[in-house]
Amino acid sequence: MVYFLTVIACGELVFRFCRQSPGIERPRLKTVANGLLLASVGKFLAVPAIVWGQSNNLIYVALARLVIVVSSVQAFSVMWEVRSSIALVTVGSGFLAQALVRLLWSHPFS
């Protein structure tokens, strides 16, 4: 949930400040949410890893994460009509926010 909210919030900032053509309309929230959910379908690659006992294999986990990142960047750049580098920074900020929340959740402040 944190990932999606961060990417959508960053998408709004990108739309306001980094869009390439001024005549482009903002995509609807439902379209953005559907696109990000569809791009995250690579998470189903974890199912064969668990079935085949490869969940601790670093290469398999890294490749699954790479598929998710690449598909999310492509979906974001198509939906918001921005360059891939801007989409990579935006999607990366979503993954960073997700990792920070996970870290804070596992080690709360004393």
N, C-alpha and C positions, 0 to 999 in steps of 0.2 A: 504494500500500500504506500509506503514511504517513497519507493522508487517512482511509482506512477504520479504521485502528487508533486514530487520534485521535478520530474521531467515536464509535466504540464505547466508548472509555475515558470520554469526556465524557458519553456516554449513561448509563453506569453512575453517574456522579456526579449527573447530572440525576435519574435514577430514585431515587436515595437521598435527595436533598434537595429536589427541586422537583416531585414528582408531586402531582397535584391530588386524587386519591382514594386513601386508604390501602389499599383492598382490591384494587388493581390488581396483577396478577402481572407480573413482568419477562418481556419477550419473549425467546424463545430466540435464541441467537447466530446460528444458521442463518437464522432469519427476518429478523434485522436485516441480515445480510450480503446476503441475496437482495434485500431492499428497497433497500439502498443501491446495489447493482449495477443493479437495474432503474431506479432514479432517475438513474443516470449514463448512461443510453442516449442522452442528448442529445449525448454526445461524438461520436456518429456524424454529427453535423452538420458535422464537420470534413471528412468525405469529399467532399461536394459543393463545399466551399470549395477543396479542393486540385484537384479535377477542373476547376472553372470558373475557376481562377486567382485566387480571392478570399481566399487565405490571409493576405494582408497588409492586407486591408480591416478596419479597426478596428471598424466598425459590425457586420459579420458575426461577427467573433470575440466582441465584447461580447454580442451577442444569443444566441449559442450558450452562452456562459458563464452568462448570465442564466437560460436554460432549465434548465441543470444545477443552478444554485443553488436556483431555485424548486422544481424537482421533488425535490431532496434535502431541502429544508426540509419540504415537504409529506409526504414519505415518513417522515421522522424524527418529525414531530409526530403522525402517525397510529400509527406502530409503538410509540412510547414513551408516547403519550397525554399530551402536554404542550402548552402554548400555543405558537403559532407564533413568538412572540418568543424564547422559550427555545430552540426548534429552530433559529432563525436564528443565534443566538449559538453554539450547538454546531456547526452545520455550518460557520459562519464560522471557528471555531477549527480545524476540519479543513483548510480551504483555506489558512489562515494557516500551519499547521504544514507543509503541503505546499510552500508558497512558501519558507518558511525552510530546509527541507531542500534544496530545489532551489538556493537561493542559496548555502548552505554547500557543496553539492556542486560548484558551478561555480567558487567562489572559496575553496579550502581555506586554512586558517590556515597561515602560513609558519613 
